[in-house]
Amino acid sequence: MPAKAATASTAAVAAADRRQFLTFQVDGELFGVSILGVKEIIEFGNLTPVPMTPPYVRGVINLRGAVVPVLDLAVRFGRPPLDVGRRTCIIILEVPSDEGELVLGTVVDAVNEVLEIPSNLIEPAPNFGARIRPDFIAGMGKTDKGFVVLLEIGRVLSIDELALVGSLASEEDSGVA
């Protein structure tokens, strides 16, 4: 019996040592976010533009009765807006904020796959050479095909920007524009 318990314990430790990431492409680069924050992936479309929002806010969508702001990660990273193609989609994420979980969408060129990356193959964010702000990067995941930039989705937006996006959704819900 003790040998079985030790084997089960070792398996639990090995499983805890691996993290899953949804990988996707933005402007030709491969990124990943923790699968724990991903609610769903939907087809791109039916965006309603909202005036006087930051340039990276593409608009809002109606997701089963809830108004969800949709952000363009390329613009947030200081690049031109993504061109919509046949594989363009919206990843619906839950992002932690002071008021709890904020639901928002991000436009990406294409979703690739879910990768399981062992913790020992995740390197810290580089101090130089990244085409996005270093505080946006949770780490660099090593895979057979190269590196995946793992995003710290909670930091991709500052607290003030999260509040702005959250108030945008509240205003839309209450009919204020």
VENWO-V206803 format. One record per residue. N is the residue number from 1. SS is DSSP state (~ for helix, > for strand, _ for the rest). NEAR is the number of other C-alpha atoms within 10 Angstrom. Layout:
n = {N;N}
ss = {SS;SS}
near = {NEAR;NEAR}
This chain:
n = {1;2;3;4;5;6;7;8;9;10;11;12;13;14;15;16;17;18;19;20;21;22;23;24;25;26;27;28;29;30;31;32;33;34;35;36;37;38;39;40;41;42;43;44;45;46;47;48;49;50;51;52;53;54;55;56;57;58;59;60;61;62;63;64;65;66;67;68;69;70;71;72;73;74;75;76;77;78;79;80;81;82;83;84;85;86;87;88;89;90;91;92;93;94;95;96;97;98;99;100;101;102;103;104;105;106;107;108;109;110;111;112;113;114;115;116;117;118;119;120;121;122;123;124;125;126;127;128;129;130;131;132;133;134;135;136;137;138;139;140;141;142;143;144;145;146;147;148;149;150;151;152;153;154;155;156;157;158;159;160;161;162;163;164;165;166;167;168;169;170;171;172;173;174;175;176;177}
ss = {_;~;~;~;~;~;~;~;~;~;~;~;~;~;~;~;_;>;>;>;>;>;>;>;>;>;_;_;>;>;>;>;>;>;~;~;~;>;>;>;>;>;>;_;_;_;_;>;_;_;_;_;_;_;_;_;>;>;>;>;>;>;>;_;_;>;>;>;>;>;>;>;~;~;~;~;_;_;_;_;_;_;_;_;_;_;_;_;>;>;>;>;>;>;>;>;>;_;_;>;>;>;>;>;>;>;>;>;_;>;>;>;>;>;>;>;>;>;~;~;~;>;>;_;_;_;_;_;_;_;_;_;_;~;~;~;>;>;>;>;>;>;>;_;_;>;>;>;>;>;>;_;~;~;~;~;_;_;~;~;~;~;~;~;~;~;~;~;~;~;~;~;~;~;_;_;_}
near = {5;7;8;9;10;11;11;12;12;12;12;11;11;12;12;11;13;16;15;15;23;20;20;22;18;20;17;9;11;17;22;27;22;20;17;12;18;17;14;12;14;14;12;19;11;10;14;13;14;15;10;8;13;15;13;19;22;22;22;22;21;12;10;7;8;14;19;26;26;24;23;22;23;21;17;18;17;12;15;13;18;16;11;13;11;9;11;20;21;22;24;21;23;19;19;16;15;9;8;9;12;19;22;23;27;20;26;25;23;20;20;13;11;15;18;17;16;17;14;10;14;20;15;13;19;13;9;9;8;11;10;16;16;19;15;19;22;22;21;20;24;17;14;5;6;9;16;22;24;24;21;18;19;17;17;20;15;12;14;9;12;20;16;14;23;18;12;20;22;16;13;16;14;8;8;9;11}
